[in-house]
């Protein structure tokens, strides 16, 4: 059985063993950008469903509490131990349960094996969005810097004549020695390494 499960993939095996639905994973992963769940979010959601399947008499709030205690690095040792004892009292082998939790890589393998692919934005659209984001941040940095400089001058804490502010974000490739403005390297698709 273990060999068969490993060939099919961990997620598919767990779906069969616990009579879970796997269609929602594909649906959530292939939604448009603004509605789409990441593979990590899907792995967390799947692990919660797995935990709920192991504990059918426990409500969603308790499932969330158990999941957080078992997976969150920030959970205190006391809370983690308390949850482990509670689960053991319910007949759950905590180490085995943790071993059943899936990673985002397992989710990716599962959805891709189901024929799902995520197109998302085209490379050109993503580049344009990245450039826009950098330009917006650069504008914000320029605005905040000018405001601070002007405030310092008005309060006589800063001596500064008429000035021009330059906000540059420069990328230097150590492999080929090229230097570019950040938005330029995004727009052109890279440095001179390929040439």
TORPA-4810 file (N, C-alpha, C, O; in nm, 3 decimals):
<nodes>
NODE_1_0.083_-0.121_0.000_0.000_0.000_0.000_0.086_0.126_0.000_0.057_0.221_-0.072_X
NODE_2_0.195_0.127_0.081_0.281_0.245_0.088_0.344_0.273_-0.046_0.354_0.389_-0.088_X
NODE_3_0.387_0.169_-0.114_0.447_0.189_-0.246_0.348_0.246_-0.343_0.380_0.336_-0.420_X
NODE_4_0.226_0.195_-0.340_0.122_0.245_-0.428_0.089_0.390_-0.398_0.070_0.470_-0.489_X
NODE_5_0.083_0.424_-0.268_0.053_0.561_-0.229_0.161_0.657_-0.271_0.132_0.769_-0.313_X
NODE_6_0.287_0.614_-0.261_0.395_0.704_-0.298_0.398_0.729_-0.449_0.436_0.837_-0.493_X
NODE_7_0.356_0.628_-0.530_0.350_0.648_-0.674_0.238_0.744_-0.711_0.254_0.827_-0.801_X
NODE_8_0.125_0.735_-0.642_0.011_0.821_-0.672_0.030_0.960_-0.616_-0.030_1.055_-0.666_X
NODE_9_0.109_0.974_-0.516_0.128_1.103_-0.451_0.058_1.106_-0.316_-0.047_1.045_-0.297_X
NODE_10_0.118_1.177_-0.225_0.068_1.181_-0.088_-0.072_1.239_-0.079_-0.157_1.185_-0.008_X
NODE_11_-0.097_1.349_-0.150_-0.229_1.414_-0.141_-0.337_1.321_-0.193_-0.442_1.306_-0.130_X
NODE_12_-0.313_1.259_-0.308_-0.414_1.166_-0.364_-0.440_1.051_-0.267_-0.555_1.010_-0.249_X
NODE_13_-0.336_0.999_-0.206_-0.353_0.889_-0.110_-0.438_0.934_0.009_-0.529_0.862_0.050_X
NODE_14_-0.408_1.052_0.063_-0.482_1.101_0.179_-0.628_1.131_0.144_-0.717_1.109_0.226_X
NODE_15_-0.652_1.181_0.026_-0.789_1.207_-0.019_-0.868_1.077_-0.021_-0.982_1.072_0.025_X
NODE_16_-0.806_0.971_-0.074_-0.873_0.840_-0.077_-0.894_0.784_0.063_-1.003_0.737_0.096_X
NODE_17_-0.789_0.788_0.144_-0.796_0.728_0.277_-0.898_0.796_0.367_-0.961_0.730_0.450_X
NODE_18_-0.913_0.927_0.352_-1.000_1.003_0.442_-1.129_1.048_0.375_-1.206_1.127_0.431_X
NODE_19_-1.152_0.998_0.253_-1.274_1.031_0.178_-1.292_1.183_0.168_-1.400_1.236_0.196_X
NODE_20_-1.185_1.251_0.129_-1.187_1.396_0.112_-1.213_1.431_-0.033_-1.199_1.346_-0.122_X
NODE_21_-1.249_1.554_-0.057_-1.269_1.604_-0.192_-1.141_1.676_-0.235_-1.088_1.757_-0.160_X
NODE_22_-1.091_1.647_-0.354_-0.970_1.714_-0.402_-0.997_1.817_-0.510_-0.907_1.892_-0.547_X
NODE_23_-1.121_1.821_-0.561_-1.152_1.914_-0.670_-1.130_2.060_-0.630_-1.087_2.141_-0.711_X
NODE_24_-1.160_2.092_-0.506_-1.148_2.230_-0.461_-1.004_2.281_-0.469_-0.982_2.401_-0.489_X
NODE_25_-0.906_2.191_-0.455_-0.766_2.233_-0.464_-0.736_2.289_-0.603_-0.672_2.393_-0.617_X
NODE_26_-0.782_2.217_-0.705_-0.761_2.262_-0.843_-0.836_2.392_-0.867_-0.782_2.485_-0.927_X
NODE_27_-0.961_2.398_-0.820_-1.042_2.519_-0.841_-0.979_2.641_-0.778_-0.971_2.747_-0.839_X
NODE_28_-0.933_2.626_-0.654_-0.875_2.740_-0.582_-0.742_2.785_-0.643_-0.709_2.903_-0.641_X
NODE_29_-0.666_2.689_-0.696_-0.534_2.722_-0.751_-0.542_2.787_-0.889_-0.450_2.857_-0.930_X
NODE_30_-0.651_2.763_-0.960_-0.661_2.815_-1.097_-0.754_2.935_-1.107_-0.786_2.977_-1.218_X
NODE_31_-0.797_2.991_-0.997_-0.882_3.112_-1.001_-0.800_3.230_-1.054_-0.678_3.223_-1.061_X
NODE_32_-0.869_3.339_-1.093_-0.796_3.460_-1.134_-0.707_3.512_-1.019_-0.731_3.480_-0.903_X
NODE_33_-0.606_3.590_-1.054_-0.505_3.637_-0.958_-0.563_3.690_-0.827_-0.516_3.652_-0.720_X
NODE_34_-0.664_3.776_-0.835_-0.713_3.841_-0.714_-0.796_3.748_-0.625_-0.827_3.784_-0.512_X
NODE_35_-0.832_3.630_-0.674_-0.910_3.535_-0.595_-0.832_3.406_-0.565_-0.876_3.324_-0.484_X
NODE_36_-0.720_3.391_-0.628_-0.644_3.266_-0.624_-0.579_3.244_-0.489_-0.530_3.338_-0.426_X
NODE_37_-0.578_3.119_-0.445_-0.508_3.079_-0.322_-0.370_3.026_-0.361_-0.354_2.956_-0.461_X
NODE_38_-0.271_3.061_-0.280_-0.136_3.012_-0.307_-0.127_2.865_-0.269_-0.214_2.813_-0.199_X
NODE_39_-0.022_2.799_-0.315_-0.001_2.659_-0.280_0.017_2.642_-0.129_-0.029_2.543_-0.072_X
NODE_40_0.083_2.737_-0.065_0.099_2.730_0.081_-0.034_2.742_0.153_-0.060_2.670_0.249_X
NODE_41_-0.120_2.834_0.107_-0.252_2.848_0.166_-0.333_2.720_0.147_-0.406_2.677_0.237_X
NODE_42_-0.321_2.660_0.030_-0.394_2.536_0.002_-0.342_2.422_0.089_-0.421_2.339_0.135_X
NODE_43_-0.212_2.417_0.110_-0.156_2.311_0.196_-0.210_2.326_0.338_-0.247_2.227_0.401_X
NODE_44_-0.213_2.450_0.390_-0.268_2.472_0.525_-0.415_2.432_0.531_-0.458_2.366_0.626_X
NODE_45_-0.492_2.472_0.431_-0.635_2.439_0.428_-0.655_2.287_0.419_-0.743_2.232_0.485_X
NODE_46_-0.574_2.221_0.338_-0.585_2.076_0.325_-0.553_2.009_0.458_-0.622_1.916_0.500_X
NODE_47_-0.448_2.056_0.524_-0.409_1.996_0.652_-0.518_2.016_0.758_-0.538_1.929_0.843_X
NODE_48_-0.587_2.129_0.753_-0.699_2.150_0.845_-0.811_2.050_0.815_-0.872_1.995_0.907_X
NODE_49_-0.839_2.028_0.687_-0.944_1.932_0.650_-0.905_1.790_0.693_-0.989_1.711_0.736_X
NODE_50_-0.778_1.760_0.680_-0.729_1.630_0.722_-0.748_1.613_0.873_-0.792_1.508_0.921_X
NODE_51_-0.714_1.717_0.947_-0.730_1.715_1.092_-0.878_1.702_1.129_-0.912_1.628_1.221_X
NODE_52_-0.965_1.773_1.059_-1.109_1.764_1.084_-1.161_1.624_1.054_-1.250_1.575_1.123_X
NODE_53_-1.105_1.560_0.951_-1.148_1.423_0.918_-1.106_1.326_1.028_-1.177_1.229_1.055_X
NODE_54_-0.992_1.351_1.090_-0.945_1.266_1.200_-1.028_1.288_1.327_-1.038_1.199_1.411_X
NODE_55_-1.087_1.407_1.338_-1.161_1.445_1.459_-1.301_1.494_1.421_-1.329_1.613_1.434_X
NODE_56_-1.388_1.405_1.375_-1.519_1.449_1.325_-1.609_1.512_1.430_-1.704_1.581_1.395_X
NODE_57_-1.581_1.489_1.558_-1.666_1.545_1.663_-1.616_1.680_1.713_-1.669_1.733_1.811_X
NODE_58_-1.516_1.737_1.646_-1.456_1.864_1.689_-1.498_1.974_1.591_-1.499_1.952_1.469_X
NODE_59_-1.531_2.090_1.643_-1.572_2.203_1.559_-1.455_2.272_1.492_-1.340_2.247_1.525_X
NODE_60_-1.486_2.362_1.397_-1.382_2.432_1.321_-1.287_2.514_1.407_-1.167_2.522_1.378_X
NODE_61_-1.338_2.576_1.512_-1.252_2.658_1.599_-1.147_2.571_1.668_-1.030_2.609_1.679_X
NODE_62_-1.189_2.454_1.713_-1.096_2.362_1.780_-0.996_2.305_1.679_-0.878_2.289_1.711_X
NODE_63_-1.044_2.274_1.558_-0.953_2.226_1.453_-0.846_2.330_1.427_-0.728_2.298_1.415_X
NODE_64_-0.888_2.456_1.417_-0.793_2.564_1.393_-0.691_2.573_1.507_-0.572_2.592_1.483_X
NODE_65_-0.738_2.560_1.629_-0.650_2.565_1.746_-0.547_2.451_1.741_-0.428_2.473_1.763_X
NODE_66_-0.595_2.331_1.711_-0.504_2.217_1.702_-0.402_2.238_1.590_-0.283_2.216_1.607_X
NODE_67_-0.452_2.281_1.475_-0.364_2.300_1.359_-0.255_2.402_1.390_-0.137_2.380_1.363_X
NODE_68_-0.295_2.514_1.448_-0.199_2.619_1.479_-0.094_2.569_1.578_0.025_2.596_1.561_X
NODE_69_-0.137_2.498_1.680_-0.043_2.448_1.782_0.056_2.349_1.721_0.172_2.344_1.762_X
NODE_70_0.011_2.270_1.624_0.098_2.168_1.565_0.188_2.222_1.454_0.291_2.161_1.424_X
NODE_71_0.151_2.334_1.393_0.226_2.380_1.276_0.291_2.517_1.290_0.387_2.547_1.218_X
NODE_72_0.242_2.600_1.380_0.292_2.737_1.391_0.417_2.740_1.478_0.414_2.699_1.594_X
NODE_73_0.526_2.790_1.421_0.652_2.799_1.496_0.641_2.892_1.615_0.718_2.881_1.711_X
NODE_74_0.544_2.985_1.611_0.528_3.080_1.720_0.442_3.026_1.834_0.428_3.091_1.938_X
NODE_75_0.385_2.907_1.816_0.304_2.848_1.923_0.395_2.815_2.041_0.505_2.761_2.023_X
NODE_76_0.350_2.846_2.160_0.433_2.821_2.278_0.444_2.671_2.304_0.358_2.592_2.264_X
NODE_77_0.550_2.634_2.371_0.571_2.493_2.404_0.458_2.442_2.492_0.417_2.326_2.479_X
NODE_78_0.408_2.527_2.582_0.299_2.487_2.670_0.172_2.455_2.594_0.106_2.354_2.620_X
NODE_79_0.136_2.542_2.499_0.016_2.519_2.417_0.034_2.395_2.332_-0.057_2.313_2.320_X
NODE_80_0.151_2.381_2.273_0.179_2.264_2.189_0.164_2.134_2.270_0.101_2.039_2.223_X
NODE_81_0.222_2.131_2.389_0.213_2.012_2.474_0.069_1.984_2.514_0.025_1.869_2.512_X
NODE_82_-0.004_2.089_2.549_-0.145_2.073_2.587_-0.225_2.010_2.473_-0.305_1.920_2.497_X
NODE_83_-0.204_2.058_2.352_-0.276_2.005_2.236_-0.234_1.861_2.208_-0.318_1.777_2.177_X
NODE_84_-0.106_1.833_2.219_-0.059_1.696_2.197_-0.123_1.599_2.295_-0.160_1.487_2.257_X
NODE_85_-0.137_1.640_2.421_-0.200_1.556_2.523_-0.348_1.536_2.490_-0.401_1.425_2.499_X
NODE_86_-0.416_1.647_2.453_-0.558_1.638_2.416_-0.578_1.541_2.300_-0.669_1.458_2.302_X
NODE_87_-0.493_1.552_2.199_-0.506_1.464_2.083_-0.476_1.319_2.119_-0.546_1.228_2.075_X
NODE_88_-0.374_1.299_2.201_-0.341_1.163_2.245_-0.458_1.103_2.322_-0.488_0.985_2.307_X
NODE_89_-0.524_1.185_2.406_-0.641_1.139_2.482_-0.756_1.101_2.388_-0.840_1.019_2.425_X
NODE_90_-0.759_1.158_2.270_-0.862_1.126_2.171_-0.820_1.008_2.082_-0.891_0.971_1.988_X
NODE_91_-0.704_0.950_2.113_-0.658_0.834_2.037_-0.581_0.867_1.911_-0.564_0.782_1.823_X
NODE_92_-0.534_0.991_1.901_-0.458_1.033_1.782_-0.309_1.021_1.810_-0.259_1.070_1.911_X
NODE_93_-0.238_0.954_1.719_-0.092_0.949_1.726_-0.041_1.079_1.664_-0.045_1.096_1.542_X
NODE_94_0.006_1.171_1.747_0.042_1.305_1.702_0.157_1.302_1.602_0.153_1.375_1.503_X
NODE_95_0.258_1.220_1.625_0.370_1.213_1.531_0.323_1.162_1.395_0.366_1.213_1.291_X
NODE_96_0.236_1.063_1.395_0.183_1.011_1.270_0.099_1.118_1.199_0.106_1.133_1.077_X
NODE_97_0.019_1.192_1.277_-0.063_1.299_1.220_0.025_1.406_1.156_-0.002_1.449_1.044_X
NODE_98_0.128_1.448_1.227_0.220_1.549_1.170_0.283_1.497_1.040_0.302_1.572_0.945_X
NODE_99_0.316_1.369_1.039_0.374_1.309_0.920_0.278_1.307_0.801_0.321_1.302_0.685_X
NODE_100_0.149_1.310_0.831_0.048_1.311_0.724_0.026_1.450_0.666_-0.022_1.463_0.553_X
NODE_101_0.061_1.554_0.741_0.043_1.690_0.690_0.124_1.705_0.561_0.235_1.654_0.549_X
NODE_102_0.066_1.777_0.466_0.129_1.791_0.335_0.196_1.927_0.321_0.161_2.023_0.390_X
NODE_103_0.292_1.933_0.233_0.362_2.058_0.204_0.303_2.120_0.078_0.222_2.057_0.009_X
NODE_104_0.342_2.243_0.050_0.293_2.307_-0.072_0.344_2.234_-0.196_0.277_2.234_-0.300_X
NODE_105_0.462_2.170_-0.187_0.513_2.094_-0.301_0.421_1.976_-0.332_0.398_1.943_-0.449_X
NODE_106_0.370_1.912_-0.227_0.278_1.800_-0.247_0.149_1.847_-0.315_0.094_1.778_-0.400_X
NODE_107_0.103_1.965_-0.275_-0.018_2.021_-0.337_0.010_2.051_-0.484_-0.073_2.022_-0.570_X
NODE_108_0.126_2.109_-0.514_0.161_2.140_-0.653_0.162_2.011_-0.736_0.107_2.007_-0.846_X
NODE_109_0.225_1.908_-0.683_0.231_1.779_-0.754_0.090_1.728_-0.782_0.062_1.680_-0.892_X
NODE_110_0.004_1.738_-0.683_-0.133_1.687_-0.698_-0.211_1.765_-0.804_-0.272_1.705_-0.892_X
NODE_111_-0.210_1.899_-0.796_-0.291_1.976_-0.891_-0.235_1.964_-1.032_-0.312_1.963_-1.129_X
NODE_112_-0.105_1.956_-1.046_-0.047_1.940_-1.179_-0.076_1.801_-1.235_-0.096_1.786_-1.356_X
NODE_113_-0.078_1.699_-1.148_-0.112_1.564_-1.193_-0.257_1.558_-1.240_-0.293_1.473_-1.321_X
NODE_114_-0.341_1.648_-1.189_-0.480_1.656_-1.230_-0.496_1.738_-1.357_-0.608_1.762_-1.402_X
NODE_115_-0.385_1.781_-1.415_-0.388_1.855_-1.541_-0.405_2.004_-1.525_-0.424_2.075_-1.623_X
NODE_116_-0.400_2.053_-1.401_-0.418_2.197_-1.378_-0.287_2.270_-1.402_-0.179_2.221_-1.368_X
NODE_117_-0.300_2.385_-1.460_-0.184_2.473_-1.473_-0.232_2.613_-1.442_-0.349_2.646_-1.462_X
NODE_118_-0.142_2.693_-1.395_-0.178_2.830_-1.362_-0.106_2.922_-1.457_0.017_2.930_-1.458_X
NODE_119_-0.183_2.991_-1.536_-0.124_3.082_-1.634_-0.090_3.216_-1.568_0.019_3.270_-1.587_X
NODE_120_-0.185_3.268_-1.491_-0.161_3.397_-1.427_-0.136_3.505_-1.530_-0.183_3.497_-1.643_X
NODE_121_-0.063_3.603_-1.490_-0.029_3.712_-1.582_0.077_3.666_-1.681_0.158_3.578_-1.650_X
NODE_122_0.074_3.724_-1.798_0.182_3.698_-1.893_0.308_3.763_-1.837_0.302_3.848_-1.748_X
NODE_123_0.422_3.723_-1.889_0.549_3.781_-1.844_0.548_3.932_-1.864_0.599_4.007_-1.781_X
NODE_124_0.491_3.977_-1.975_0.486_4.120_-2.005_0.397_4.194_-1.904_0.433_4.301_-1.856_X
NODE_125_0.282_4.135_-1.873_0.191_4.197_-1.775_0.256_4.203_-1.637_0.244_4.302_-1.567_X
NODE_126_0.325_4.095_-1.600_0.389_4.093_-1.469_0.502_4.196_-1.462_0.518_4.263_-1.360_X
NODE_127_0.581_4.209_-1.570_0.687_4.308_-1.573_0.629_4.449_-1.557_0.682_4.530_-1.481_X
NODE_128_0.520_4.477_-1.629_0.457_4.608_-1.620_0.408_4.636_-1.478_0.422_4.747_-1.428_X
NODE_129_0.352_4.535_-1.415_0.304_4.551_-1.277_0.421_4.574_-1.182_0.412_4.658_-1.092_X
NODE_130_0.532_4.502_-1.201_0.650_4.519_-1.117_0.710_4.659_-1.133_0.748_4.723_-1.035_X
NODE_131_0.717_4.706_-1.257_0.770_4.841_-1.284_0.681_4.945_-1.217_0.730_5.039_-1.155_X
NODE_132_0.550_4.928_-1.231_0.455_5.021_-1.170_0.471_5.025_-1.018_0.465_5.131_-0.957_X
NODE_133_0.490_4.910_-0.958_0.507_4.901_-0.814_0.634_4.973_-0.769_0.632_5.046_-0.670_X
NODE_134_0.743_4.954_-0.841_0.869_5.021_-0.806_0.855_5.172_-0.824_0.903_5.249_-0.741_X
NODE_135_0.791_5.215_-0.932_0.771_5.358_-0.957_0.686_5.421_-0.847_0.714_5.532_-0.803_X
NODE_136_0.584_5.349_-0.803_0.498_5.400_-0.696_0.579_5.414_-0.566_0.567_5.515_-0.496_X
NODE_137_0.661_5.313_-0.535_0.744_5.321_-0.415_0.849_5.431_-0.425_0.878_5.500_-0.327_X
NODE_138_0.905_5.448_-0.543_1.005_5.553_-0.563_0.939_5.690_-0.544_0.998_5.779_-0.482_X
NODE_139_0.819_5.707_-0.598_0.746_5.833_-0.581_0.716_5.860_-0.435_0.728_5.973_-0.388_X
NODE_140_0.678_5.756_-0.362_0.649_5.771_-0.219_0.776_5.808_-0.142_0.773_5.895_-0.055_X
NODE_141_0.889_5.742_-0.174_1.015_5.773_-0.109_1.055_5.918_-0.136_1.100_5.989_-0.045_X
NODE_142_1.040_5.963_-0.261_1.073_6.101_-0.297_0.985_6.199_-0.219_1.034_6.299_-0.167_X
NODE_143_0.857_6.170_-0.210_0.763_6.257_-0.140_0.797_6.268_0.008_0.800_6.378_0.064_X
NODE_144_0.823_6.155_0.073_0.856_6.154_0.215_0.989_6.226_0.239_1.001_6.302_0.335_X
NODE_145_1.087_6.203_0.153_1.218_6.266_0.169_1.206_6.417_0.154_1.261_6.492_0.235_X
NODE_146_1.135_6.464_0.052_1.116_6.608_0.032_1.046_6.671_0.153_1.084_6.779_0.198_X
NODE_147_0.946_6.602_0.203_0.871_6.655_0.318_0.963_6.669_0.438_0.956_6.769_0.510_X
NODE_148_1.048_6.570_0.463_1.140_6.574_0.577_1.246_6.685_0.560_1.278_6.757_0.654_X
NODE_149_1.297_6.697_0.439_1.396_6.802_0.413_1.335_6.940_0.431_1.394_7.027_0.495_X
NODE_150_1.217_6.960_0.374_1.149_7.090_0.385_1.115_7.121_0.530_1.127_7.236_0.573_X
NODE_151_1.071_7.022_0.605_1.039_7.044_0.747_1.165_7.084_0.823_1.161_7.174_0.907_X
NODE_152_1.276_7.017_0.794_1.403_7.052_0.859_1.445_7.194_0.828_1.497_7.264_0.915_X
NODE_153_1.424_7.237_0.702_1.460_7.375_0.665_1.370_7.476_0.736_1.418_7.576_0.789_X
NODE_154_1.241_7.449_0.739_1.146_7.541_0.803_1.174_7.554_0.953_1.156_7.662_1.010_X
NODE_155_1.218_7.447_1.016_1.245_7.449_1.161_1.388_7.492_1.192_1.430_7.488_1.308_X
NODE_156_1.463_7.533_1.092_1.602_7.575_1.109_1.690_7.466_1.168_1.788_7.495_1.238_X
NODE_157_1.655_7.341_1.141_1.740_7.229_1.182_1.830_7.184_1.068_1.918_7.099_1.086_X
NODE_158_1.807_7.242_0.950_1.878_7.196_0.831_1.907_7.316_0.743_1.818_7.397_0.713_X
NODE_159_2.031_7.328_0.701_2.069_7.432_0.606_2.078_7.367_0.470_2.161_7.279_0.447_X
NODE_160_1.992_7.412_0.379_1.988_7.353_0.245_1.928_7.454_0.150_1.817_7.503_0.170_X
NODE_161_2.003_7.486_0.043_1.953_7.579_-0.057_1.852_7.509_-0.146_1.802_7.402_-0.114_X
NODE_162_1.823_7.572_-0.259_1.735_7.508_-0.355_1.798_7.375_-0.396_1.919_7.369_-0.418_X
NODE_163_1.720_7.272_-0.405_1.776_7.139_-0.432_1.688_7.063_-0.530_1.571_7.094_-0.551_X
NODE_164_1.750_6.963_-0.588_1.676_6.865_-0.668_1.702_6.730_-0.604_1.813_6.699_-0.562_X
NODE_165_1.598_6.650_-0.598_1.607_6.518_-0.535_1.608_6.411_-0.642_1.523_6.411_-0.732_X
NODE_166_1.703_6.319_-0.634_1.710_6.207_-0.725_1.691_6.079_-0.644_1.764_6.054_-0.548_X
NODE_167_1.595_6.001_-0.684_1.572_5.873_-0.617_1.597_5.765_-0.721_1.515_5.745_-0.811_X
NODE_168_1.708_5.697_-0.708_1.745_5.592_-0.803_1.752_5.458_-0.731_1.797_5.449_-0.617_X
NODE_169_1.708_5.357_-0.800_1.725_5.221_-0.752_1.809_5.152_-0.858_1.760_5.124_-0.967_X
NODE_170_1.933_5.125_-0.825_2.028_5.072_-0.922_2.056_4.925_-0.896_2.073_4.883_-0.781_X
NODE_171_2.060_4.850_-1.003_2.092_4.707_-0.995_2.228_4.687_-1.061_2.250_4.729_-1.175_X
NODE_172_2.319_4.623_-0.988_2.451_4.593_-1.042_2.468_4.442_-1.047_2.460_4.375_-0.943_X
NODE_173_2.490_4.387_-1.166_2.511_4.243_-1.180_2.659_4.214_-1.161_2.743_4.261_-1.238_X
NODE_174_2.691_4.138_-1.059_2.830_4.107_-1.030_2.889_4.009_-1.130_3.012_4.001_-1.141_X
NODE_175_2.806_3.935_-1.202_2.858_3.838_-1.299_2.908_3.905_-1.426_3.018_3.875_-1.474_X
NODE_176_2.827_3.998_-1.483_2.867_4.059_-1.610_2.911_4.204_-1.596_2.958_4.264_-1.693_X
NODE_177_2.897_4.261_-1.475_2.941_4.398_-1.453_2.844_4.503_-1.503_2.877_4.622_-1.503_X
NODE_178_2.727_4.464_-1.547_2.628_4.560_-1.596_2.561_4.631_-1.480_2.541_4.575_-1.372_X
NODE_179_2.527_4.756_-1.506_2.456_4.835_-1.406_2.336_4.898_-1.473_2.348_4.958_-1.579_X
NODE_180_2.220_4.883_-1.411_2.095_4.931_-1.468_2.011_4.997_-1.361_2.025_4.969_-1.242_X
NODE_181_1.923_5.085_-1.405_1.816_5.134_-1.319_1.720_5.016_-1.304_1.696_4.945_-1.401_X
NODE_182_1.664_4.996_-1.187_1.585_4.876_-1.158_1.470_4.856_-1.256_1.448_4.745_-1.304_X
NODE_183_1.397_4.963_-1.287_1.285_4.947_-1.379_1.334_4.914_-1.520_1.266_4.843_-1.595_X
NODE_184_1.452_4.964_-1.555_1.508_4.935_-1.688_1.539_4.786_-1.704_1.508_4.727_-1.807_X
NODE_185_1.600_4.726_-1.600_1.634_4.586_-1.610_1.507_4.500_-1.616_1.506_4.395_-1.681_X
NODE_186_1.400_4.544_-1.549_1.273_4.472_-1.558_1.213_4.485_-1.697_1.165_4.387_-1.754_X
NODE_187_1.217_4.606_-1.752_1.156_4.629_-1.883_1.232_4.557_-1.995_1.171_4.509_-2.091_X
NODE_188_1.365_4.551_-1.984_1.444_4.487_-2.089_1.454_4.337_-2.073_1.494_4.266_-2.166_X
NODE_189_1.418_4.288_-1.955_1.419_4.144_-1.934_1.549_4.087_-1.885_1.566_3.965_-1.885_X
NODE_190_1.644_4.173_-1.843_1.766_4.119_-1.786_1.888_4.203_-1.815_1.879_4.313_-1.870_X
NODE_191_2.001_4.149_-1.777_2.129_4.219_-1.794_2.201_4.164_-1.916_2.139_4.109_-2.007_X
NODE_192_2.333_4.180_-1.917_2.413_4.137_-2.032_2.470_3.996_-2.016_2.553_3.954_-2.097_X
NODE_193_2.427_3.923_-1.915_2.483_3.790_-1.891_2.461_3.697_-2.011_2.550_3.620_-2.045_X
NODE_194_2.344_3.703_-2.073_2.315_3.614_-2.186_2.405_3.640_-2.305_2.440_3.548_-2.379_X
NODE_195_2.444_3.767_-2.323_2.528_3.798_-2.439_2.673_3.766_-2.408_2.760_3.786_-2.493_X
</nodes>
